[in-house]
Amino acid sequence: IRPNEFSYGTLISACELGSQWRDAIQALRACGTQALHPSAVVYNTTISACAKSTQWQRSLNLFATMLRARHVQPTTISYNASLNACATAGKWTIALSILDGMPAFKIIPDSTTYGSAISACGEASQWLRALLLLDDAGPAADLVCMSAAIAACAKGQQWAAALDVLSAVRGQGWAPSATCLNAAMNACERGGRWDFSLELFGRLRHGCHDDALDTSTLNVALQACVHGALWERAMEIMDEARQPDEVTFTIVAGVLATAGRPLAESLALYRRALYEGTFDHWDASEQGVMDLHRFTVEVARLAVCTVLLDILSGLHPLGSRRRQLGGELELVIIVGRGNHSEGGESR
């Protein structure tokens, strides 16, 4: 049985789902050598497979090949897949060029098109161009487009512009998504208006869906608490988190340190994180070695204090070992960035 175009399309779709961009390209080439003409769907899927694997250059090369091919015509999905590759890499000038080329093929941009182009501008901190694109989108602008525009404003620390877009979201009668809320609060926090970030969080907490305030949203609100050393507010927000993560505990530990709270409160917080499995300060490959190089200074300090207290009180196996050795023990602590860190730098 000879493979046909449908067979290759199915294979490339599987490669896309499995992030196997090399295999997707090989399948596309094999399709061409079988005297078959790859369809727009086959090209689109291959372009998406490369884009999802951050292979933006290969995505754009495939798109350029598609535009030159006589047997296939690009579709809106073709342009959207290519723009998504640009968005991932922050290649905003290329994204605008692709967008400008759509009328030549009589293709009308949709909300996904504008959303990807806005994201590309946002990744490159081109917040003003992102807002201009949002205006160009007109009725095609949906919640994804507006969220991308708010995120672009956050990158540029343009908190007032971000709040204007958020107001437009509410004016459309849409419930702000978690992405939308995070971006707006991020814009305020980065723009030095941490008080606005918390005020916004307080308002939106009562006006959005329950699932909109996810852990990432709460973490953005917690980050605003750092600037004002608002430790009580930070503890309240953390208690609202359904699943506090490492970022949650790290930020709250920083707030407690900034506010000069007693060490016992921070240690209790850290022990809670240990109990919930959020932190693990031990090197899994070697006994008696603490690996703290991924921790902030505040969290690393709490980890060391916790271990030393447990050893001295006999709650940790090293404490028993210490008594057997007459009060001596070997505890190795890895801190900072060393030869095994990313980039091999040390400090």
SULJOQUI-V784287 format. One record per residue. N is the residue number from 1. RES is the residue in one letter. PHI is phi as a letter, one per 30 degrees, with the letter a starting at -180 (* if undefined). D_FIRST is the distance of its C-alpha to the first C-alpha in Angstrom with 1 decimal. Layout:
n=<N/N>
res=<RES/RES>
phi=<PHI/PHI>
d_first=<D_FIRST/D_FIRST>
//
This chain:
n=<1/2/3/4/5/6/7/8/9/10/11/12/13/14/15/16/17/18/19/20/21/22/23/24/25/26/27/28/29/30/31/32/33/34/35/36/37/38/39/40/41/42/43/44/45/46/47/48/49/50/51/52/53/54/55/56/57/58/59/60/61/62/63/64/65/66/67/68/69/70/71/72/73/74/75/76/77/78/79/80/81/82/83/84/85/86/87/88/89/90/91/92/93/94/95/96/97/98/99/100/101/102/103/104/105/106/107/108/109/110/111/112/113/114/115/116/117/118/119/120/121/122/123/124/125/126/127/128/129/130/131/132/133/134/135/136/137/138/139/140/141/142/143/144/145/146/147/148/149/150/151/152/153/154/155/156/157/158/159/160/161/162/163/164/165/166/167/168/169/170/171/172/173/174/175/176/177/178/179/180/181/182/183/184/185/186/187/188/189/190/191/192/193/194/195/196/197/198/199/200/201/202/203/204/205/206/207/208/209/210/211/212/213/214/215/216/217/218/219/220/221/222/223/224/225/226/227/228/229/230/231/232/233/234/235/236/237/238/239/240/241/242/243/244/245/246/247/248/249/250/251/252/253/254/255/256/257/258/259/260/261/262/263/264/265/266/267/268/269/270/271/272/273/274/275/276/277/278/279/280/281/282/283/284/285/286/287/288/289/290/291/292/293/294/295/296/297/298/299/300/301/302/303/304/305/306/307/308/309/310/311/312/313/314/315/316/317/318/319/320/321/322/323/324/325/326/327/328/329/330/331/332/333/334/335/336/337/338/339/340/341/342/343/344/345/346/347>
res=<I/R/P/N/E/F/S/Y/G/T/L/I/S/A/C/E/L/G/S/Q/W/R/D/A/I/Q/A/L/R/A/C/G/T/Q/A/L/H/P/S/A/V/V/Y/N/T/T/I/S/A/C/A/K/S/T/Q/W/Q/R/S/L/N/L/F/A/T/M/L/R/A/R/H/V/Q/P/T/T/I/S/Y/N/A/S/L/N/A/C/A/T/A/G/K/W/T/I/A/L/S/I/L/D/G/M/P/A/F/K/I/I/P/D/S/T/T/Y/G/S/A/I/S/A/C/G/E/A/S/Q/W/L/R/A/L/L/L/L/D/D/A/G/P/A/A/D/L/V/C/M/S/A/A/I/A/A/C/A/K/G/Q/Q/W/A/A/A/L/D/V/L/S/A/V/R/G/Q/G/W/A/P/S/A/T/C/L/N/A/A/M/N/A/C/E/R/G/G/R/W/D/F/S/L/E/L/F/G/R/L/R/H/G/C/H/D/D/A/L/D/T/S/T/L/N/V/A/L/Q/A/C/V/H/G/A/L/W/E/R/A/M/E/I/M/D/E/A/R/Q/P/D/E/V/T/F/T/I/V/A/G/V/L/A/T/A/G/R/P/L/A/E/S/L/A/L/Y/R/R/A/L/Y/E/G/T/F/D/H/W/D/A/S/E/Q/G/V/M/D/L/H/R/F/T/V/E/V/A/R/L/A/V/C/T/V/L/L/D/I/L/S/G/L/H/P/L/G/S/R/R/R/Q/L/G/G/E/L/E/L/V/I/I/V/G/R/G/N/H/S/E/G/G/E/S/R>
phi=<*/d/d/c/d/d/d/d/d/d/d/d/d/d/d/d/d/c/h/c/d/d/d/d/d/d/d/d/d/d/d/d/d/c/i/c/c/e/d/d/d/d/d/e/d/d/d/d/d/d/d/d/c/h/c/d/d/d/e/d/d/d/d/d/d/d/d/d/d/d/c/b/c/d/c/e/d/d/d/d/d/d/d/d/d/d/d/d/c/i/d/d/d/d/e/d/d/d/d/d/d/d/e/d/c/h/c/c/d/c/d/d/e/d/d/d/d/d/d/d/d/d/d/c/i/c/d/d/d/d/d/d/d/d/d/d/d/h/d/d/d/c/d/d/d/d/d/d/d/d/d/d/d/d/d/c/h/c/d/d/d/d/d/d/d/d/d/d/e/d/d/d/i/c/d/e/d/d/d/d/d/e/d/d/d/d/d/d/d/d/d/i/c/d/d/d/e/d/d/d/d/d/d/d/d/c/b/b/d/d/d/d/d/d/d/d/d/d/d/d/d/d/d/d/d/d/d/c/h/d/d/d/d/d/d/d/d/d/d/d/d/d/b/d/c/d/d/e/d/d/d/d/d/d/d/d/d/d/d/i/d/e/e/e/d/d/d/d/d/d/d/d/d/d/d/d/i/d/c/b/c/c/d/d/c/b/d/i/c/c/c/c/d/c/d/d/d/d/d/d/d/d/d/d/d/d/d/d/d/d/d/d/c/i/d/c/e/d/d/d/d/d/d/d/c/i/j/c/a/c/b/c/b/c/b/i/c/b/d/c/d/d/j/i/d/b/a>
d_first=<0.0/3.8/6.5/9.1/12.8/13.0/10.8/13.2/16.1/15.6/15.5/18.6/20.4/20.1/21.5/24.3/25.3/25.4/27.3/24.9/25.6/24.6/21.0/20.9/22.1/19.7/16.8/18.6/19.0/15.4/14.6/17.3/16.2/12.8/15.1/14.8/18.1/18.6/20.5/23.8/22.4/20.2/23.3/25.6/23.7/23.7/27.4/28.2/26.6/28.8/31.8/31.7/31.8/34.8/33.0/34.7/34.8/31.1/30.7/33.2/31.6/28.3/30.3/32.1/28.9/27.8/31.2/30.9/27.5/27.8/24.6/25.3/28.5/29.7/30.6/33.3/30.8/30.1/33.9/34.4/31.8/33.6/37.0/36.1/35.4/38.8/40.4/39.2/40.8/43.8/43.0/45.1/45.8/42.1/41.5/44.3/43.0/39.5/41.4/43.5/40.5/39.1/41.3/40.0/36.7/38.6/37.3/39.8/40.1/39.9/41.4/38.6/39.1/42.8/42.5/40.3/42.7/45.7/44.3/43.7/47.4/48.5/46.9/48.8/52.1/52.1/53.5/55.3/52.2/50.3/53.1/53.0/49.2/49.9/52.5/50.2/47.6/50.1/48.8/45.3/46.9/45.9/46.9/44.2/45.7/49.2/48.4/47.0/50.2/52.4/50.5/51.2/54.8/54.9/53.6/56.4/59.0/59.7/60.6/62.4/59.5/57.2/59.5/59.6/55.8/56.0/58.7/56.5/53.8/56.5/57.7/54.3/54.8/51.9/52.2/51.9/48.9/49.3/47.9/50.5/53.4/52.6/52.4/55.7/57.6/56.2/57.5/61.0/61.0/60.0/62.5/65.3/65.7/64.8/67.2/65.2/62.1/63.8/65.3/61.9/60.5/63.3/62.8/59.1/59.1/60.8/58.9/55.2/52.7/53.1/49.7/50.5/52.9/50.5/51.5/50.8/53.2/55.9/55.5/56.2/59.3/60.3/60.1/62.6/65.0/65.1/67.0/69.7/69.7/69.3/68.7/69.6/67.2/64.5/65.0/64.9/61.6/60.1/61.1/59.1/55.9/53.6/51.9/53.9/51.9/53.1/53.9/56.0/58.2/58.4/59.8/62.2/63.5/64.2/66.0/68.2/69.0/69.9/72.1/73.9/73.2/74.3/72.0/71.9/70.0/67.3/67.0/66.6/63.8/62.1/62.4/60.8/57.8/57.7/57.8/55.0/52.9/52.9/54.4/54.2/56.6/55.9/53.7/51.3/51.1/54.9/57.7/60.7/58.9/58.8/56.2/57.6/56.1/53.9/56.9/59.5/63.0/64.2/61.4/61.8/65.5/65.0/62.6/65.2/68.0/66.1/65.3/68.8/70.4/68.2/69.1/72.8/72.8/70.9/68.0/65.5/64.9/66.1/69.5/69.9/68.8/71.4/74.2/73.2/73.5/76.9/75.9/73.4/69.7/66.9/65.0/62.6/61.9/59.2/60.1/59.2/56.4/56.0/53.9/51.1/51.0/48.6/49.7/52.0/55.1/58.2/61.2>
//
